[in-house]
Amino acid sequence: MTEHLLVLLVCLAVIVVLAILIYVATRGQINALTAVYEMRLTLQQVLANTQKIDCSLDKQRRVLFDAHKRISAVTKGVTKPAS
């Protein structure tokens, strides 16, 4: 009877250890997924800011290009005075 009791205690200990390992592994995965989600949110915020900057730069580039075209057209029509 003591052998049976010893086997049952060993099986119970193995089950408890496995349950603890599964809990720790699952908790670690949850923490990792949470960290990945937070990083994703941060990257989305950075991307949104970058898109705003890109849009602003595109507008500025268009304005400068239009100004350059107008200045070029005006200066082409002006002749240099004879020295």
C-alpha positions as CSV (number, residue, x, y, z in Angstrom):
1,M,0.0,0.0,0.0
2,T,2.9,2.4,0.6
3,E,4.2,1.8,-2.9
4,H,0.8,2.8,-4.3
5,L,0.7,5.8,-2.1
6,L,4.2,6.8,-3.1
7,V,3.2,6.4,-6.8
8,L,0.1,8.6,-6.3
9,L,2.1,11.3,-4.6
10,V,4.7,11.3,-7.4
11,C,2.0,11.5,-10.0
12,L,0.3,14.3,-8.0
13,A,3.7,16.2,-7.8
14,V,4.2,15.8,-11.6
15,I,0.7,17.1,-12.3
16,V,1.3,20.1,-10.0
17,V,4.7,20.9,-11.6
18,L,3.2,20.6,-15.1
19,A,0.3,22.8,-14.1
20,I,2.7,25.4,-12.8
21,L,4.8,25.3,-15.9
22,I,1.8,25.6,-18.1
23,Y,0.6,28.6,-16.1
24,V,4.0,30.3,-16.3
25,A,4.3,29.7,-20.0
26,T,0.8,31.0,-20.7
27,R,1.5,34.1,-18.5
28,G,4.7,34.7,-20.4
29,Q,2.9,34.5,-23.7
30,I,0.3,36.9,-22.5
31,N,2.9,39.4,-21.4
32,A,4.7,39.0,-24.7
33,L,1.5,39.6,-26.7
34,T,0.7,42.7,-24.5
35,A,4.2,44.1,-25.3
36,V,3.8,43.4,-29.0
37,Y,0.3,45.1,-29.0
38,E,1.8,48.2,-27.2
39,M,4.6,48.4,-29.7
40,R,2.1,48.2,-32.5
41,L,0.1,51.1,-31.1
42,T,3.3,53.1,-30.7
43,L,4.3,52.4,-34.3
44,Q,0.9,53.4,-35.5
45,Q,1.2,56.7,-33.7
46,V,4.7,57.3,-35.2
47,L,3.3,56.4,-38.7
48,A,0.4,58.8,-38.3
49,N,2.9,61.6,-37.3
50,T,5.1,60.7,-40.3
51,Q,2.2,60.8,-42.7
52,K,1.3,64.3,-41.4
53,I,4.8,65.5,-42.0
54,D,4.9,64.0,-45.5
55,C,1.6,65.7,-46.3
56,S,3.0,69.0,-45.1
57,L,6.2,68.6,-47.0
58,D,4.3,67.8,-50.2
59,K,2.2,71.0,-49.8
60,Q,5.4,73.0,-49.3
61,R,7.0,71.4,-52.3
62,R,4.1,72.3,-54.5
63,V,4.0,75.9,-53.3
64,L,7.8,76.3,-53.9
65,F,7.5,74.7,-57.4
66,D,4.6,77.0,-58.3
67,A,6.6,80.0,-57.1
68,H,9.6,78.8,-59.1
69,K,7.6,78.5,-62.2
70,R,6.2,82.0,-61.9
71,I,9.6,83.5,-61.1
72,S,11.2,81.7,-64.0
73,A,8.4,82.9,-66.4
74,V,8.9,86.5,-65.2
75,T,12.7,86.5,-65.4
76,K,12.6,85.0,-68.9
77,G,10.6,87.9,-70.1
78,V,13.0,90.4,-68.6
79,T,16.0,91.3,-70.7
80,K,19.3,92.1,-69.2
81,P,20.2,95.8,-69.5
82,A,23.1,96.6,-71.8
83,S,26.2,97.5,-69.8
